């Protein structure tokens, strides 16, 4: 007798039209998806998965040009972006700290054109063409600014969160009409809060530097 092929068992087959798109993709997997989509379409899908999409410019963003720590920098920012957030989030200058974000603690103090500013209260776009100095531009680990060296010598910090703002305010006193007494220095530094209470050491560091 001639051999005959066994009849196809179609009882286990699920009609493709009855599958949802998600079920179909789950069933065939990545390799099966390649076959289903076809060469060109599959390649495009793989490329889209492998390569992150280029972020689109934020709607309404504006160009800003500043000199940051001696380097001219251009970036696009939302008009609502504070100088603090532009420095920390866009330029990654994280030495400037976000404390209260309401101008009450002084942790975010930077110099703008030589004057100290609470960067959390100042919009970045207000500083077009300005020269901004942060704690990163004041000194380096190999060559500390005299005020930084004095803070280290007098142990004028504990947790360190307020330290950059304290130092930026303290160095600004050199160009401000501040008297030489301890009381006058305390008054000039009253906008910088140290929650650890290292005020006596901070004062000693400032006075040493001012008298040097």
ZIRA-V892746 format. One record per pair of residues at least 12 apart in sequence whose ideal C-beta (glycine too) atoms are under 8 Angstrom apart, sorted by the first residue. I is the first residue (numbers start at 1). GAP is how many residues later the second one is. If there is no record, write none. Layout:
{{I & GAP} {I & GAP}}
This chain:
{{24 & 12} {33 & 12} {34 & 12} {57 & 19} {58 & 18} {58 & 20} {60 & 18} {60 & 19} {61 & 15} {61 & 16} {61 & 17} {61 & 18} {62 & 14} {62 & 15} {62 & 17} {62 & 63} {63 & 12} {63 & 13} {64 & 12} {64 & 13} {64 & 22} {64 & 60} {64 & 61} {64 & 63} {64 & 64} {65 & 63} {65 & 64} {66 & 61} {66 & 62} {66 & 63} {66 & 64} {66 & 65} {66 & 66} {67 & 62} {67 & 63} {67 & 64} {67 & 65} {68 & 19} {68 & 23} {68 & 25} {68 & 64} {68 & 66} {68 & 69} {69 & 24} {69 & 63} {69 & 64} {69 & 65} {69 & 67} {69 & 68} {70 & 67} {73 & 18} {75 & 15} {75 & 16} {77 & 13} {77 & 47} {77 & 48} {79 & 44} {79 & 46} {80 & 43} {81 & 42} {81 & 43} {81 & 44} {82 & 37} {82 & 38} {82 & 39} {82 & 40} {82 & 41} {82 & 42} {83 & 27} {83 & 29} {83 & 34} {83 & 36} {83 & 37} {83 & 39} {83 & 40} {83 & 41} {83 & 43} {83 & 44} {83 & 49} {84 & 12} {84 & 14} {84 & 17} {84 & 24} {84 & 35} {84 & 36} {84 & 38} {85 & 13} {85 & 39} {86 & 38} {87 & 23} {87 & 32} {87 & 45} {87 & 47} {93 & 41} {93 & 43} {95 & 39} {95 & 40} {95 & 41} {95 & 69} {96 & 12} {96 & 13} {96 & 14} {96 & 23} {96 & 38} {96 & 39} {96 & 68} {96 & 69} {97 & 64} {97 & 65} {97 & 67} {97 & 68} {98 & 22} {99 & 21} {99 & 62} {99 & 63} {99 & 66} {99 & 94} {100 & 20} {101 & 19} {102 & 18} {102 & 19} {103 & 15} {103 & 17} {103 & 18} {104 & 89} {105 & 57} {105 & 60} {105 & 87} {105 & 88} {106 & 12} {106 & 56} {106 & 59} {106 & 60} {106 & 63} {106 & 85} {106 & 86} {106 & 87} {107 & 54} {107 & 55} {107 & 57} {107 & 58} {107 & 85} {107 & 86} {108 & 12} {108 & 57} {109 & 55} {109 & 56} {109 & 57} {109 & 59} {109 & 60} {109 & 63} {109 & 82} {109 & 83} {110 & 22} {110 & 23} {110 & 24} {110 & 25} {110 & 58} {111 & 21} {111 & 22} {111 & 57} {111 & 60} {111 & 61} {112 & 15} {112 & 18} {112 & 19} {112 & 20} {113 & 17} {113 & 18} {114 & 17} {114 & 58} {114 & 61} {115 & 57} {115 & 60} {116 & 52} {116 & 53} {116 & 56} {118 & 73} {133 & 35} {134 & 30} {134 & 34} {135 & 29} {135 & 32} {135 & 33} {138 & 29} {138 & 30} {138 & 33} {145 & 22} {145 & 26} {146 & 63} {146 & 66} {147 & 20} {147 & 23} {147 & 24} {147 & 58} {147 & 59} {147 & 62} {148 & 19} {150 & 55} {150 & 56} {150 & 58} {150 & 59} {151 & 12} {151 & 15} {151 & 16} {151 & 51} {151 & 54} {153 & 52} {153 & 55} {154 & 47} {154 & 48} {154 & 50} {154 & 51} {154 & 54} {155 & 43} {155 & 46} {156 & 42} {156 & 45} {156 & 46} {156 & 48} {156 & 49} {157 & 39} {157 & 41} {157 & 44} {157 & 45} {158 & 36} {158 & 38} {158 & 39} {158 & 40} {159 & 36} {159 & 37} {161 & 34} {162 & 30} {162 & 31} {162 & 32} {162 & 33} {162 & 34} {165 & 27} {166 & 23} {166 & 26} {166 & 28} {166 & 36} {169 & 19} {169 & 20} {169 & 22} {169 & 23} {170 & 19} {170 & 32} {170 & 35} {170 & 36} {170 & 39} {173 & 12} {173 & 15} {173 & 16} {173 & 33} {173 & 37} {174 & 36} {176 & 12} {180 & 30} {180 & 31} {182 & 21} {182 & 25} {185 & 18} {185 & 21} {185 & 22} {185 & 25} {186 & 13} {186 & 17} {189 & 13} {189 & 14} {189 & 17}}
